[in-house]
Amino acid sequence: MKPGMIVIMIGLVLAGMSEQAIAHSVLLKHQSVQALEIQANYDSGEPMKNAQVTVYAPNTQQPWLKGSTNDRGYFAFVPDRTQPGTWSVKVRSEGHGNIINIPLVATSTASIDSASDKNMATEQGTLEPVTASSAVGFTPLQKAIMATAVIWGFMGTALFFQRRQA
Amino acid sequence: MTGKNDEIIKLVGGLVGLGLLLAVIQSCGTNQLVSAPFPTQPVAEEPNTTATTAVSESGVLSIRANGEDFVRTGFMSKDGWRIKFKHVYVTLSEVTAYQTDPAYDPEKSKELVANEKVNLPPTPTIDLALGDETAEPILVAETKAPAGQYNALSWKVVKPIDGPAQGYPLVLKGTATKDGQTIPFTLKFDQELAYVCGEFVGKERKGLLKAGDRADLEVTLHFDHLLGNAESPLTDDLNKGALGFAPLAALAKNGKLDVDQAALKQGLSAANYKQLIGLLPSLGHTGEGHCREILVKS
């Protein structure tokens, strides 16, 4: 491994809280939000465990958020949707470090139809990485239906050609 | 007629199935991590400059050079020699700061395309060993510059035509001590180097210049790459790649080591000399941020 060289990968995930009810009139709500997930590895592939993470909002010198990676080199955060531009995430550990720049642009609410909280999206707009794929999740039921449809489709195609040959 | 309808239904079913298959494949892809986008940039011979920037939109950009505590306070080489530097002479040239968007990544892009480019004035040879652990990095140069985020930096290490390191881009002077033996050393390298770096990576963020304000960038040289660092495990990649001081100590005559690059080539084994010269490009950083490194051919 080259000293100090690290590899940072970024993913887009949907983070949310499940609804729960506990005692003493505590009310919990949940919403789905778009989070950015950073993966920090040395170029040997070894994860940067418990590395110091500093997040900078666009065009700022003061940290917007500080934290650390987990044991697998991952760190996730939800950027402030009101600050479009280039977000920078710095990861450092024991004299090695790197910085990744993530361009985020404001998008129309139409692009987040799958978000569970459309009102929030309408008020605040939404941000998404310019080049990252949009992350739309499917439920297990949806996936099962799709898998069944695929199998049915293959069978139909096979029968179609089989019948023509007959 | 019914049979024909059946065929059509099955054909449509097949096409729908294939479409859904593609949809599933795509949905699986979105659940995986994707690498950050840094497409290779086209060559920019002359990055754009803003020649008409108003004074009110300018600030002062400083460039500092830092050999870190390794040269200010010394360190233990990987093979147990206590290294103390008296002078570390470096001559920088063509120091240039850039504003890039998307940000230049030296590990992924060979060419740098800048929205703004600021050339720093020529500077004399500097001594990185000046000061103690509390010393500020050495001021190399400063100039008025358009406001913005300076997130890339390039420079060369060249042969000075005069001064204390005349003819040598890099001169290391100091002492190495082990087991009661102290060897005064002078290592003179005539290898010129060039670096193109991305954003400074360190404790603080650097390079954001606001109108009427000041900002600085840093040329950082990591001398532990040459000799290794006893504070890191020997299995650390830095130590596995470093030469250590023992091969150099073996060249000492009458208890002293005073060699130029030609003498190093003659005295060291071919493998050790190749290793040492191969390490020179790895000295240059900006903080902990890496650079694209170039050995300049004489």
HADDOCK unambig.tbl for C-alpha pairs under 7 A between the chains (distance, minus, plus):
assign (segid A and resid 1 and name CA) (segid B and resid 237 and name CA) 5.74 0.50 0.50
assign (segid A and resid 2 and name CA) (segid B and resid 237 and name CA) 6.52 0.50 0.50
assign (segid A and resid 3 and name CA) (segid B and resid 237 and name CA) 5.96 0.50 0.50
assign (segid A and resid 3 and name CA) (segid B and resid 238 and name CA) 5.32 0.50 0.50
assign (segid A and resid 4 and name CA) (segid B and resid 288 and name CA) 6.92 0.50 0.50
assign (segid A and resid 9 and name CA) (segid B and resid 34 and name CA) 6.65 0.50 0.50
assign (segid A and resid 9 and name CA) (segid B and resid 35 and name CA) 4.93 0.50 0.50
assign (segid A and resid 9 and name CA) (segid B and resid 36 and name CA) 5.93 0.50 0.50
assign (segid A and resid 10 and name CA) (segid B and resid 33 and name CA) 6.21 0.50 0.50
assign (segid A and resid 10 and name CA) (segid B and resid 34 and name CA) 5.96 0.50 0.50
assign (segid A and resid 10 and name CA) (segid B and resid 35 and name CA) 5.75 0.50 0.50
assign (segid A and resid 10 and name CA) (segid B and resid 36 and name CA) 5.78 0.50 0.50
assign (segid A and resid 11 and name CA) (segid B and resid 33 and name CA) 4.41 0.50 0.50
assign (segid A and resid 11 and name CA) (segid B and resid 34 and name CA) 5.40 0.50 0.50
assign (segid A and resid 61 and name CA) (segid B and resid 205 and name CA) 5.73 0.50 0.50
assign (segid A and resid 61 and name CA) (segid B and resid 208 and name CA) 6.61 0.50 0.50
assign (segid A and resid 95 and name CA) (segid B and resid 288 and name CA) 6.57 0.50 0.50
assign (segid A and resid 96 and name CA) (segid B and resid 288 and name CA) 5.80 0.50 0.50
assign (segid A and resid 97 and name CA) (segid B and resid 201 and name CA) 6.42 0.50 0.50
assign (segid A and resid 97 and name CA) (segid B and resid 288 and name CA) 5.44 0.50 0.50
assign (segid A and resid 97 and name CA) (segid B and resid 289 and name CA) 6.33 0.50 0.50
assign (segid A and resid 98 and name CA) (segid B and resid 201 and name CA) 6.17 0.50 0.50
assign (segid A and resid 98 and name CA) (segid B and resid 289 and name CA) 5.75 0.50 0.50
assign (segid A and resid 99 and name CA) (segid B and resid 201 and name CA) 6.68 0.50 0.50
assign (segid A and resid 101 and name CA) (segid B and resid 103 and name CA) 6.86 0.50 0.50
assign (segid A and resid 131 and name CA) (segid B and resid 37 and name CA) 6.53 0.50 0.50
assign (segid A and resid 132 and name CA) (segid B and resid 34 and name CA) 6.89 0.50 0.50
assign (segid A and resid 133 and name CA) (segid B and resid 30 and name CA) 5.99 0.50 0.50
assign (segid A and resid 134 and name CA) (segid B and resid 30 and name CA) 6.73 0.50 0.50
assign (segid A and resid 135 and name CA) (segid B and resid 30 and name CA) 5.26 0.50 0.50
assign (segid A and resid 135 and name CA) (segid B and resid 31 and name CA) 6.63 0.50 0.50
assign (segid A and resid 146 and name CA) (segid B and resid 20 and name CA) 6.33 0.50 0.50
assign (segid A and resid 149 and name CA) (segid B and resid 17 and name CA) 5.56 0.50 0.50
assign (segid A and resid 150 and name CA) (segid B and resid 17 and name CA) 4.17 0.50 0.50
assign (segid A and resid 150 and name CA) (segid B and resid 18 and name CA) 6.44 0.50 0.50
assign (segid A and resid 150 and name CA) (segid B and resid 20 and name CA) 6.23 0.50 0.50
assign (segid A and resid 150 and name CA) (segid B and resid 21 and name CA) 5.85 0.50 0.50
assign (segid A and resid 152 and name CA) (segid B and resid 17 and name CA) 6.83 0.50 0.50
assign (segid A and resid 153 and name CA) (segid B and resid 13 and name CA) 4.90 0.50 0.50
assign (segid A and resid 153 and name CA) (segid B and resid 14 and name CA) 3.93 0.50 0.50
assign (segid A and resid 153 and name CA) (segid B and resid 15 and name CA) 6.84 0.50 0.50
assign (segid A and resid 153 and name CA) (segid B and resid 16 and name CA) 6.47 0.50 0.50
assign (segid A and resid 153 and name CA) (segid B and resid 17 and name CA) 4.07 0.50 0.50
assign (segid A and resid 153 and name CA) (segid B and resid 18 and name CA) 6.78 0.50 0.50
assign (segid A and resid 154 and name CA) (segid B and resid 14 and name CA) 5.64 0.50 0.50
assign (segid A and resid 154 and name CA) (segid B and resid 17 and name CA) 6.56 0.50 0.50
assign (segid A and resid 156 and name CA) (segid B and resid 10 and name CA) 4.61 0.50 0.50
assign (segid A and resid 156 and name CA) (segid B and resid 11 and name CA) 6.67 0.50 0.50
assign (segid A and resid 156 and name CA) (segid B and resid 13 and name CA) 5.97 0.50 0.50
assign (segid A and resid 156 and name CA) (segid B and resid 14 and name CA) 5.43 0.50 0.50
assign (segid A and resid 157 and name CA) (segid B and resid 10 and name CA) 6.07 0.50 0.50
assign (segid A and resid 157 and name CA) (segid B and resid 11 and name CA) 5.87 0.50 0.50
assign (segid A and resid 157 and name CA) (segid B and resid 14 and name CA) 4.67 0.50 0.50
assign (segid A and resid 160 and name CA) (segid B and resid 7 and name CA) 5.88 0.50 0.50
assign (segid A and resid 160 and name CA) (segid B and resid 10 and name CA) 5.96 0.50 0.50
assign (segid A and resid 160 and name CA) (segid B and resid 11 and name CA) 6.45 0.50 0.50
